[in-house]
Amino acid sequence: MDIITVEKLYRERKEQLEMSLLAGREGFKRRLSNSEIARPGLALAGFFDRFAYSRTQVIGETEMAYINAQPPQAREERLRRFFSFDLPMVIVTKDISPPSELTDVAEETQTALFSTRLSTSEFISRLGVYLDGLFAPTTTMHGTLVDVYGVGLLYTGRSGIGKSECALDLVERGHRLVADDIVRVTRKAPKVIIGAASEMQGFHMEVRGIGIIDIERLFGVQSVRLQKRVEVEVRLELWESGAEYERLGLEVKYTTILGVEIPVVTIPVSPGKNITVISEVVAMTHMLKTYGENTAELFSRRLTQELRRRKMTDAYLESDLE
């Protein structure tokens, strides 16, 4: 994760957050250590126990009304106590003009003080989305990510196994490439991981024997997408005659990426095997399971019922002496 400073946030989201600097430009070098946002109502009222000062502080209309209601001396003392903490930055919402004591103390303590025309709830919502994206756990993986029928398939396997060729064939069949070779994976929610291409590589792909190709230029914008949820890992490995592979699909195996469990399917690769069609079946099977229908379990239950019925029929016929 890159170092996130107040200056970086202001430079990248100034227009979207409709922010303007009021005081404390010297505080631009302060770092944001987390994505949390706080409304310091209790702190401004004088209760500093368990004060979450490391969070971005947002002062709304209610907090500002309380500050303005205080006598000048008490107001200044309370604000000095508030700004004595190492605050990342302070934002006043709804374009409210703060009292002079607030801007003076922010300037003295070198704390960046901003104003925004947005309402408090709208500002917190927009800022929260931006900060959550910056602080989300991220890793890079060697593989290829393709959107197949709306399911994000992450292909893994040793170099040269055929991940890029499989993705190229899927694109030619109308599916969409997300990333090849290097996949940047980010955990956006407790059970959701999102994959995307690296900024430098984009939608380029290396095909052995041909070289680097640009999927977007060759197949059009409909053949790519910027990001996709990673839902199934497809491991490609060379076929081994003595190895055991799943044949019924009753046992679901999982892998963990950034603390999120996703199903993993191992596909043995051999000459003449159509990995592209198998990939489409993997995606459709995953969709059926998502909708609550497991073909392997249904087949197993039907087989068990048929065997039980045959056993009961055989027992009846054996006891029938007529």
N, C-alpha and C positions, 0 to 999 in steps of 0.2 A: 504494500500500500504506500502511495506517495505521501510525502509530508503535506498536511493540509493546514494552510495558514489563513488568517483572516483576509489577507490580501488576495489569495487564490480564490476564495469564495466570492469576494466582492467583485473581482475581475470577471469571473466566469458566470455569475448569476445576478449581476447588478441590474440588468434590464428585466429579467424574468421576475425577480423579487421586488422590483421597483424601489431599490434602496438608494439612499443618498447619505453622504457622510456629514455628520454634525460636528464631531469633535474627536480628538484622540487618534490622529493619523499615525502617530508613533507606535500605536498598538497593532499595526498591520502585520508585524512579524510574529505575533502570538499564534500559537498552534492550537488547533482544535483536536482534542484527545478522544472525543467520542461523538456519536450522532444524536445524543440526547438534547432535548430542548426544554427549558424550564421557564415558568412564570413565577417570579420571586415575590409573590404577595406577602408571605409570612416574613421573609427576610426584610422587606421594606417596612414591615410593621415592627421590627425589632427582634424577631425570633430567629436566631441564627444557628440554633442547634440542628445538626443534620442538614445544613444548607448545602445544596448541590451546586457549588460555585464553579465546578469544572464544566458545567453545561452552558450552552448558548442561552443567554438571558433575554427574554422577550417581555417588554413592558406594554401592557394593553391599556385600554381606556379605564378599567377599574383601578389598576395599580396607579395610573397617573392621577386619577381623581383623588386617591388617598394621599399621594405625595403633595398635591396642591392644597389639600385641606390642612396640612400641618403648618404650624407657625414657622417662620423663616429659620429661626435658630435650630429648632428641633428637626426641621427638614434637612438642613445642611449636615447636622450631626449624623442623622440616619443614613444619608447618602454617602458620607465619608466612610462610615462603617461598612456599608454595602460595597463600595469600590475598593476597600482595603484588601478584599480577597482577589486572588489572581483570576479574574473573570476573562474568558476568551473574548467576548464582545457583548454589547448590549444593543438591542433594537427596539425602537419605539414605533408602534403600529398606528394605523389610521391617520397618518400625517399630523399627529398631535404635536403641538409646539411644547417642548419640555421647558421647565423653569430654568432660569440661568444657573442656579446651583447645580443642576444635573450636568449641564454641559461643562461648567467650570471644573467640577470634580473629575469628570471623565478626562478632560484635558490634562489636569494635574497628575493623575495616576496613569496617564498614557494608555487609556483603555478606549478602544474604538467604539464610538457611539454612532448609531445609524438611525435613520428614519425611513419608514415605508408607507406608501399610500394604501397598502392592502389592509384588510381587516385582520385581526389577530388570528382567527381560525384559518383563514386563507393563507396567510403568511407562514404559519406553522406547518400547514399541509404541504406547501410547495418546498419549503426549506427541508422538511423531513424527508421527502422523496430524494432530494439531492444528497443529503448527508447519509441516508441509508445506503445509497448506491456507492458512495465513496468509502464507507467503513465496512461494507459487506465483505466477508471472507472470500478470498480469491486464490485460485491456483491455475497452473497451466498443465495441460496433458498432451501427450503425443498421441494423436488419433485424428479421426475425421468425423465430423458431425453433419448429419443430413436429416432434413425434414421429410419423412416418408408418411404420406397420408395423415399429416398432422401430428405424427409421433416423432420425437427427437431420438434418433438412433446414433449412439456414439460408437464408432468402430475403433477397436484397439487391436493390437497385434504387433509382431516384430516388423521391422522395416523390410519392405519388399513383399509382404504377404498379399497385397492387393487391395488395400483400403481405398486408395485414391481411384484405382480403376473401377472398383465397385461403386464409389460415389459418382464417378463420371457416367457410368451406365445408368444409374438411378436418375441423374439429371436429364439424360437423354430421353428417359421414360416419363418425364414431367415432374419429377420431385425436385426439391430445392436444397442446394448446398448452403451450409452455414459456415463451416470452417474446415480447412484441410491442413494436416500435418501438426499445427499447433492450435489447440483449442483452449480458449480462456474461459474458465468455469467460475461462476460467482454464485454464492448462496444468497438468494433473495428473500427466502422465508425458511422457517424451520424444516420444511420438507420439500423445498423447491430449489433446484439448481439450474442456472441458465448458462448456456454456452454461446460463445461468440468468437469471431476471428480476431487475431491480433491486428492492431491498427496498421502495422507496416505490411503485413502479408495480404490482408483483405481477402478477396475471392480468387486469389491465384492458386494454382494447383501444379504440382510437379508430376508429370507423367513420364516414367522411364522410357527412353527411346525417342521421346518427342521434346521434352524440356518443360519450361514453365508456360502455362496457358492461363488466360483470363476467362473464367467461367461466365462472368457477367457480360463481357463483350461478345463471347462466342454464342451464348444461348439466350441472352437478353435478361432484363431485370426480373422477369418472372421465374428465373432459375435459381435465384439466391434469396436469402433473407438475412437480416442483420443479426438476429439472435433467436434462440429456440430453447425451450425447456428440455433438459436432458432426462429422458424417461427410461431408456433401456440401453445397456452396454452390450454390444455385439462383439465378442472376442473371436477373431479369426486365427486359426492355427492349422498347421499342416496335418493332413490325415496320417494317423499312425494305426497300423493294423491291430496292434495289441491294446490300444487305448479304449476306454469305455466312454460312450457318449450317451446323453439322455435320449431315450427313444419314445417314452410315453408322455413326458411333460408333466408328470405328477409332482416331481420334486423341483421346486422353484429355488434357484440359487440367487444370492444377492451380493452386491458389492457396495462399498461405502465410499462416497466422494464428498469431502468437506462435511462429514458427519451425517450425510443424507443417504439412506439406503435406496438403491434402485435395482431392479432385476437384471441379471446378466445371462446372456445366451451364448454358449460356445458353439461355433460352427466350424467343423473340420473342412479344410479346403483341399480339393483334389482336382486334377485335370478334368475339364468338362462339366464340373459342377456349377450350376447357375446360382451364384450367390445373390444376384440381384432379385430374382423371384423369391428366393428364400427370405430375403430382407423384407420384401413387401408382406410376406406371410407373417413374419415376426411382428411387424407393425400392426397388422390387422388382428392378430391374436391378442396382442397387448390391449387393443381397443376393446375387444370382446370381454377380456378379463376386467377391464375398467368398468364396463357396463354390468358386471356381475355374472358373466357366463364363462365358465371354464370348460372347454371342450374335453380335455383329458379327464377331468373329474366326472363329467357327464357320461363319457364312454365307460369309465371304470364302474360307475354305478349300474349302468345298463348291463354290462357284462356280468357283474355280480348277481343281479336280479335274474338274468337268463340262466346262469349256472344253478342258482337256487331253484328256479322253476323246473329245470330239467331233472335235478336231483329228486324233487318231490314227485315229478311225473314218473320217473323210473321206479321209485319206491312204491308208488301206487300200482303200477303195472305188475311189479313183482308179486304183490300181495293179492292180485286179482286172479283167482283160480277158475273163474267161469269160462 
